[in-house]
């Protein structure tokens, strides 16, 4: 159970990092940000 929670936590942190990265990209250059979103949600 603890191992599952730990893996979930790492996944959450990684997802959060990706979201922040996308947000920065969108703020800097919208086209790059939207291309990134398309790649992830394909």
Helices and strands as residue ranges (DSSP letters): H 2-28, H 30-40
